[in-house]
Amino acid sequence: MLNLSVLLEDSARQHPDRAAVVLGPQRLSYAQVNAAANQVAALLVARGIRPGDKVALTCPNLPYFPIVYYGILKAGAVVVPLNVLLKGREIAYHLKDSDAKAYFCFQGTPELPMGAEGWAGFGEAPECEQFFLITADPAAASTVEGAETLGQALAGQPPVFETVQRAETDPAVILYTSGTTGQAKGAELSHSNLVLNALTCNRLFGTQPATDTHLLVLPLFHSFGSTVNMNAGFATAATLVLLPRFDAAAAVQLLQSEDVTFFAGVPTMYWGLLNALGEGVDVDRIARNMRVAVSGGSSLPVEIIRAVKERFGVTILEGYGLSETSPVATFSDPGGEPRPGSIGIPIWGVEVKLIDPEWKTVDGADEIGEIAVRGHNIMRGYYNRPEATAEVMRDGWFRTGDLARRDADGFYYIVDRAKDMIIRGGFNVYPREIEEVLITHEAVSLAAVIGVPHPSHGEEVKAFVILKPGATATEEELVAWGKEQMASYKYPRVVSIVESLPMTATGKLLKRELK
């Protein structure tokens, strides 16, 4: 029997007074976070949530996130973290698809316009048996049908709770990931998937108990931040310094003032940090404390690796993984010299190989194949999608859709992303999903979406649109409409209205010609 919440509980037992989370002047100890999570668990059980039930959570990097996250787990339920940038139609889809019976949603503020702000104006409140608004305003719930504030709901709930134990292979979290076709799918990750991935991270980082301070700039709803920072950090009683929205200057100040030892981010974040080292920044102090720097999402330019080593005295370690792999699958060798552009070697307990479209192994050094992964980190499958699961899993192997080569020493290098996928600022954007939303516009007949180079985001989303006969719409109007319908990292910033699109004889779009 196992419950992922043991990562919090064990640290709260051994280091109750150590700061678990920090947000500005607010500092909560491990004992306080654990007690609050117990209250959330007690609330859910009192409201009829049973082991295996799904509970959704929309919250930025605030202390509420780990409190609710581990509280859901303690109750034996399954956490469904949702991207805070999702809009109304997207939130409604995820709640329905996951069969969520309860929903915790951050209300949003002018500084953090997300969460409930995302579905406000959608025309209806989320459909859940229980709906809790995470807000400091006790009157907020009166403005939302069927909602009550988290503070009101937790009143009177006990700070002690006997955690519901689950089988190691039972689902703990459902992480939504868009495929190259169709709508978002929920990857079911088990308690053992996530516990072992977190412990393996600490094995890689050489972490000692109660010694690290993480600056948490990666969103906690994403597998990178939740595993590498939160779960791995809580497993060793690290202190998590939260930054709800990445701002390079603010991040640099926190690196300095909080004596941060551990930083994880995507390449654009490192670029931002280097450019925010202005007057008044004690770079020597940052460098003295910085112990580990981790990057993922896309390849790091050699120049950034060099500059971070020079300014902060730490070598960035690169890794690779997906939501379906918990997420870490490969990682740099911490004891060896970095190999720029390499995603490293398989982590402990995990196998990696390259395969062809027929699942046959590609053996030769520097030959290109699709990455396949097998080990303790592989998801149970896509929730309620056996056919989609069967497409990507065979004999315990998961095929990632990413193409790579392996050098003679066994180090892997990504050579191409899954077909058509766009990586914008570290977020995966799948054109098919955007195209399906665009064609719901009354004036749009057909749409094709591609990624185009962008100096800071890596890629930008561009849409080519054919209008319906007699319909009128400007490119600017379509951009504005897309902004209302889709999360901010998804909607196309560039739209071109065209008369036709290049196609094959069978009617398939030739996107390579658009590029």
C-alpha positions in Angstrom: 0.0 0.0 0.0 1.2 3.5 -0.8 0.1 7.1 -1.0 2.0 9.9 -2.7 1.2 12.2 0.2 3.9 10.3 2.3 6.4 12.7 0.8 4.8 15.5 2.7 3.9 13.4 5.8 7.4 12.0 6.4 9.1 15.4 6.1 6.4 16.9 8.5 7.2 14.2 11.0 11.0 14.6 10.8 11.2 18.3 10.2 8.0 19.9 11.5 9.3 23.4 12.0 11.3 23.7 8.7 9.8 26.1 6.2 7.9 24.1 3.5 6.6 27.0 1.4 7.5 30.7 1.2 5.5 33.4 -0.6 6.7 36.9 0.1 6.5 37.4 3.9 4.4 34.2 4.3 6.3 31.2 5.6 4.4 27.9 6.3 6.2 25.1 8.1 5.9 21.4 7.1 3.7 20.9 10.2 1.4 23.7 9.1 1.1 22.5 5.4 0.5 18.9 6.6 -2.2 20.0 9.0 -4.0 22.1 6.4 -3.8 19.2 3.9 -5.4 17.1 6.6 -8.3 19.6 6.8 -8.8 19.4 3.0 -8.9 15.6 3.2 -11.4 15.6 6.0 -13.5 18.1 4.1 -13.6 15.9 1.0 -14.5 12.7 2.9 -17.2 14.6 4.8 -18.6 15.7 1.4 -18.8 12.2 0.1 -15.6 11.9 -1.9 -14.4 8.3 -2.0 -11.2 6.6 -2.9 -10.6 6.8 -6.6 -12.9 9.8 -7.2 -11.4 12.5 -9.3 -10.9 16.0 -7.9 -9.7 18.9 -10.1 -7.5 21.8 -9.1 -6.9 25.1 -10.8 -4.3 27.2 -8.8 -1.1 29.1 -9.6 2.1 28.7 -7.6 0.6 29.6 -4.2 0.7 27.8 -0.8 -2.9 26.6 -1.6 -1.6 24.3 -4.4 0.4 21.8 -2.3 -2.1 22.0 0.5 -5.0 21.0 -1.7 -3.0 18.7 -3.9 -1.8 16.5 -0.9 -5.2 16.9 0.8 -6.9 15.3 -2.2 -4.3 12.5 -2.1 -4.7 11.9 1.6 -8.5 11.4 1.0 -7.6 8.6 -1.4 -8.8 10.6 -4.4 -7.1 11.4 -7.7 -5.8 14.9 -8.4 -6.6 16.4 -11.7 -4.4 19.6 -12.0 -5.6 22.0 -14.7 -3.6 24.6 -16.5 -4.4 28.0 -14.9 -4.5 29.6 -18.4 -7.4 27.5 -19.7 -10.5 29.3 -20.8 -14.2 28.3 -20.1 -14.8 25.8 -22.8 -11.5 24.1 -22.0 -12.1 23.9 -18.3 -15.6 22.5 -18.9 -14.1 19.8 -21.2 -11.5 18.7 -18.7 -14.0 18.5 -15.8 -16.3 16.4 -17.8 -13.7 14.2 -19.4 -12.0 13.4 -16.1 -15.4 12.7 -14.3 -14.4 15.2 -11.6 -16.7 15.1 -8.6 -15.1 18.2 -6.9 -13.3 21.2 -8.2 -11.0 23.6 -6.3 -10.5 26.8 -8.3 -8.4 29.9 -7.5 -10.6 32.9 -8.0 -8.0 35.1 -9.6 -6.9 38.7 -8.9 -5.9 41.6 -11.1 -2.3 40.5 -10.7 -3.2 36.9 -11.3 -6.1 36.9 -13.7 -6.6 33.1 -14.0 -8.6 30.3 -12.5 -12.2 31.3 -12.1 -11.5 34.3 -14.3 -10.9 31.7 -17.0 -14.5 30.4 -17.1 -16.3 33.6 -16.0 -18.5 34.6 -18.9 -18.5 31.2 -20.4 -22.2 31.0 -19.7 -22.4 28.4 -17.0 -20.5 27.4 -13.8 -18.4 24.2 -13.9 -20.5 21.1 -13.4 -19.3 19.3 -10.3 -20.9 18.0 -7.1 -18.6 20.1 -5.0 -17.1 23.5 -6.1 -14.7 25.4 -3.9 -13.4 28.8 -4.6 -9.8 29.4 -3.4 -10.0 33.1 -2.4 -9.4 35.4 0.5 -12.7 37.2 -0.1 -15.5 35.5 1.9 -18.2 37.1 -0.2 -16.7 35.8 -3.5 -18.8 32.6 -3.5 -22.0 34.5 -3.6 -21.1 35.6 -7.1 -20.6 32.1 -8.4 -23.6 29.7 -8.5 -23.1 26.6 -6.4 -19.7 27.7 -5.0 -18.4 28.2 -1.5 -15.1 29.5 -0.4 -12.4 27.2 0.7 -12.0 29.1 4.0 -15.7 28.6 4.8 -15.6 24.9 3.8 -12.6 24.2 6.0 -14.0 25.8 9.1 -14.2 23.3 11.9 -12.4 20.5 9.9 -9.8 18.7 12.1 -6.1 19.2 11.5 -5.5 15.4 11.9 -6.5 12.8 9.4 -5.7 9.1 8.8 -4.5 9.0 5.3 -6.3 6.6 3.0 -3.8 4.0 1.7 -4.0 3.0 -2.0 -2.4 0.2 -4.0 0.9 1.2 -5.5 -0.5 1.0 -9.0 -3.7 2.9 -8.3 -4.0 6.3 -10.0 -2.8 9.3 -8.0 -2.8 12.1 -10.6 -4.3 12.6 -14.1 -2.2 15.0 -16.1 -3.9 16.3 -19.3 -1.7 16.3 -22.4 -2.8 17.1 -26.0 -2.0 14.5 -28.6 -1.2 15.2 -32.2 -4.7 14.4 -33.0 -8.0 15.0 -31.2 -8.6 16.7 -27.9 -6.6 16.6 -24.7 -6.1 13.2 -23.0 -5.6 12.4 -19.4 -2.5 10.5 -18.6 -3.1 8.4 -15.4 0.0 8.3 -13.2 0.1 5.9 -10.2 1.3 6.5 -6.7 4.4 4.4 -7.4 5.1 6.2 -10.7 5.3 9.6 -9.0 7.0 8.5 -5.7 9.8 6.7 -7.6 10.3 9.5 -10.1 10.6 12.0 -7.2 13.1 9.8 -5.3 15.1 9.2 -8.5 15.4 12.9 -9.1 16.9 13.3 -5.6 19.2 10.4 -6.3 20.4 12.3 -9.4 20.7 15.7 -7.6 22.6 14.3 -4.6 20.1 16.0 -2.3 20.5 15.8 1.4 17.5 16.1 3.8 16.5 19.6 4.9 19.3 21.4 3.0 17.9 22.7 -0.2 15.9 25.8 -1.1 14.1 25.7 -4.4 12.9 28.7 -6.4 9.7 27.4 -7.9 9.0 29.3 -11.2 7.7 26.3 -13.2 3.9 25.9 -12.9 2.9 23.3 -10.4 0.1 22.0 -12.6 2.8 20.9 -15.0 4.6 17.6 -14.5 8.1 19.3 -14.5 7.3 21.6 -11.6 5.2 19.1 -9.6 7.7 16.3 -9.7 11.1 17.9 -9.9 10.3 20.8 -7.5 7.3 19.9 -5.3 7.3 16.1 -4.9 11.1 15.7 -5.0 11.5 18.8 -2.8 9.0 17.7 -0.2 10.5 14.2 -0.1 13.7 15.8 1.4 12.1 18.6 3.4 13.3 21.3 1.0 12.0 24.8 1.2 9.9 25.9 -1.8 10.0 29.6 -2.6 7.0 30.3 -4.8 6.8 32.8 -7.6 3.3 32.7 -9.0 4.2 34.2 -12.4 7.7 34.2 -13.8 9.4 37.5 -13.9 13.2 37.5 -14.4 14.0 40.5 -12.2 11.8 39.2 -9.4 13.3 35.7 -9.7 16.9 37.1 -9.5 16.0 39.0 -6.3 14.6 35.8 -4.7 17.7 33.8 -5.8 19.6 36.4 -3.8 17.4 37.1 -0.8 16.3 33.5 -0.1 19.8 31.9 -0.7 18.3 29.5 -3.3 20.3 26.3 -3.9 18.1 24.7 -6.6 16.6 26.2 -9.7 14.7 24.4 -12.5 13.4 26.1 -15.6 13.0 26.1 -19.3 15.7 27.6 -21.5 13.9 31.0 -21.9 13.9 31.4 -18.1 17.7 31.0 -18.0 18.0 33.6 -20.8 15.8 35.9 -18.7 17.8 35.5 -15.5 21.1 36.3 -17.3 19.5 39.5 -18.7 18.2 40.6 -15.3 21.6 40.8 -13.6 21.6 44.5 -13.3 23.0 46.9 -10.6 22.4 45.9 -7.0 22.4 42.2 -7.7 24.9 40.2 -5.6 25.8 37.6 -8.2 28.6 36.3 -5.9 26.0 35.5 -3.2 23.8 33.7 -5.7 26.7 31.7 -7.0 27.8 30.7 -3.5 24.4 29.1 -2.8 23.4 27.7 -6.1 24.0 23.9 -6.1 21.7 22.5 -8.8 20.4 24.0 -12.1 18.0 21.9 -14.2 16.5 22.5 -17.6 14.0 20.8 -19.8 11.4 21.5 -22.5 13.8 22.2 -25.3 17.5 22.2 -26.0 19.7 24.7 -24.3 21.9 26.9 -26.5 25.6 26.4 -25.7 26.0 30.1 -25.0 23.4 30.0 -22.2 25.1 26.9 -20.6 28.5 28.8 -20.7 27.1 32.1 -19.4 25.2 30.4 -16.5 28.4 28.5 -15.5 30.4 31.8 -15.7 27.9 33.9 -13.7 26.4 31.5 -11.3 29.1 28.9 -11.0 26.8 25.9 -11.8 26.5 23.6 -14.8 22.9 23.3 -16.1 21.8 19.7 -16.2 19.4 18.8 -19.0 16.7 16.2 -18.9 13.8 14.8 -21.0 10.4 13.4 -20.4 6.7 13.8 -20.9 3.6 13.7 -18.7 3.2 10.1 -19.6 6.7 9.3 -18.1 6.0 11.0 -14.7 7.9 13.0 -16.3 11.7 12.3 -16.1 13.0 9.6 -18.5 16.5 10.7 -19.3 19.0 13.1 -17.6 22.5 14.5 -17.9 25.2 12.5 -16.1 25.7 14.8 -13.0 29.2 13.4 -12.6 30.3 13.9 -16.2 31.0 16.8 -18.5 27.8 18.3 -20.1 27.1 17.4 -23.7 25.3 20.4 -25.2 22.2 19.4 -27.1 22.0 16.0 -25.4 19.1 14.9 -23.2 21.4 12.6 -21.4 21.0 8.9 -20.5 18.2 6.8 -19.0 17.5 7.5 -15.3 17.8 4.7 -12.7 15.2 1.9 -13.3 14.2 3.1 -16.8 15.1 1.7 -20.2 15.2 3.8 -23.4 15.5 2.6 -27.0 14.9 3.9 -30.5 12.3 2.3 -32.7 10.9 2.5 -36.2 7.2 2.9 -37.1 6.7 -0.9 -36.8 8.2 -0.9 -33.2 11.4 -2.6 -34.4 14.5 -1.5 -32.6 16.9 0.9 -34.3 20.4 -0.1 -33.1 23.0 1.8 -35.0 24.9 4.7 -33.4 23.6 8.1 -34.7 20.7 6.4 -36.6 17.4 8.2 -36.1 14.4 6.5 -34.5 11.5 7.3 -32.3 12.2 7.3 -28.5 10.5 4.5 -26.6 10.6 4.3 -22.8 9.9 1.4 -20.4 10.2 1.4 -16.6 8.6 2.5 -13.3 7.8 5.9 -14.7 5.3 4.8 -17.4 1.7 5.9 -17.0 -1.1 3.4 -16.5 -2.7 4.7 -19.7 -4.9 7.4 -21.0 -8.0 7.8 -18.8 -11.0 6.1 -20.5 -9.1 5.9 -23.8 -8.1 2.3 -24.4 -7.6 2.7 -28.1 -5.4 5.8 -27.6 -3.4 3.9 -25.0 -2.9 0.9 -27.3 -1.5 3.1 -30.0 1.4 4.2 -27.8 2.0 1.3 -25.5 3.2 -2.3 -26.2 4.8 -4.8 -23.9 5.4 -2.1 -21.3 7.1 0.3 -23.8 5.7 3.8 -24.4 6.4 5.4 -27.7 6.9 9.1 -27.3 6.5 10.5 -30.8 9.9 12.3 -30.5 12.7 11.4 -32.9 16.2 11.1 -31.7 19.7 9.7 -32.3 22.0 8.0 -29.8 25.8 8.4 -29.9 28.4 5.7 -29.3 28.4 6.5 -25.6 24.7 6.0 -25.2 23.7 9.7 -24.9 20.5 10.7 -26.7 19.9 13.8 -28.8 16.4 15.0 -29.9 16.4 15.7 -33.7 12.7 16.4 -34.2 9.6 16.8 -32.1 6.4 14.9 -32.5 4.9 15.6 -35.9 3.6 19.1 -36.2 3.9 19.9 -32.5 4.8 23.5 -31.6 6.8 24.4 -28.5 6.0 27.9 -27.4 7.9 29.2 -24.4 8.3 25.6 -23.1 4.6 24.7 -23.5 3.5 22.1 -26.0 0.9 23.4 -28.5 -0.8 20.9 -30.8 -2.0 22.4 -34.1 -5.0 20.0 -34.4 -6.6 21.3 -31.2 -6.2 25.0 -32.3 -7.5 24.2 -35.8 -10.6 22.5 -34.3 -11.4 25.6 -32.3 -10.8 28.0 -35.2 -13.3 26.3 -37.4 -16.0 26.9 -34.8 -15.8 30.6 -35.8 -18.8 31.4 -37.9 -16.7 32.9 -40.7 -14.0 30.2 -40.9 -14.1 27.3 -43.3 -10.7 25.7 -42.9 -7.6 26.4 -40.8 -4.0 25.1 -40.7 -1.8 25.9 -37.8 2.0 25.8 -37.8 4.9 27.0 -35.6 7.1 29.9 -36.9 10.4 31.0 -35.3 10.3 33.5 -32.5 13.3 35.2 -30.8 12.2 34.6 -27.2 9.5 32.0 -27.2 11.3 29.6 -29.6 8.2 29.3 -31.7 5.1 31.3 -32.3 1.7 30.0 -33.3 0.5 31.0 -36.8 -2.8 30.1 -38.4 -3.7 30.1 -42.2 -7.4 30.5 -42.6 -9.8 30.1 -45.5 -13.1 32.0 -44.9 -16.5 30.6 -45.8 -18.0 31.9 -49.1 -19.5 35.4 -48.5 -18.2 35.6 -44.9 -16.1 38.5 -43.7 -13.5 38.6 -40.9 -10.2 40.4 -40.5 -7.0 38.8 -39.4 -7.0 41.0 -36.3 -10.5 40.0 -35.4 -9.6 36.3 -35.6 -6.6 36.8 -33.3 -8.8 38.6 -30.8 -11.4 35.9 -31.0 -8.8 33.2 -30.5 -7.5 35.0 -27.4 -11.0 34.7 -25.9 -11.4 31.0 -26.7 -8.0 29.6 -25.9 -5.3 29.6 -23.2 -2.8 32.5 -23.7 0.0 30.1 -24.8 -2.2 28.5 -27.4 -4.0 31.1 -29.4 -2.4 32.2 -32.7 -0.7 35.6 -32.5 -0.5 35.6 -36.3 -3.3 34.9 -38.7 -3.1 34.9 -42.5 -6.4 34.8 -44.5 -5.7 32.8 -47.7 -7.7 31.6 -50.7 -6.4 28.0 -50.6 -4.0 25.7 -48.7 -1.5 23.2 -50.2 -2.8 19.6 -50.1 -2.0 16.2 -51.2 -4.1 14.3 -53.7 -5.9 12.7 -50.8 -6.8 16.0 -49.2 -4.1 16.1 -46.5 -2.6 19.5 -45.7 1.0 19.9 -46.7 2.2 21.9 -43.7 5.8 21.7 -44.7 5.0 23.9 -47.7 3.3 26.4 -45.4 6.6 26.6 -43.4 
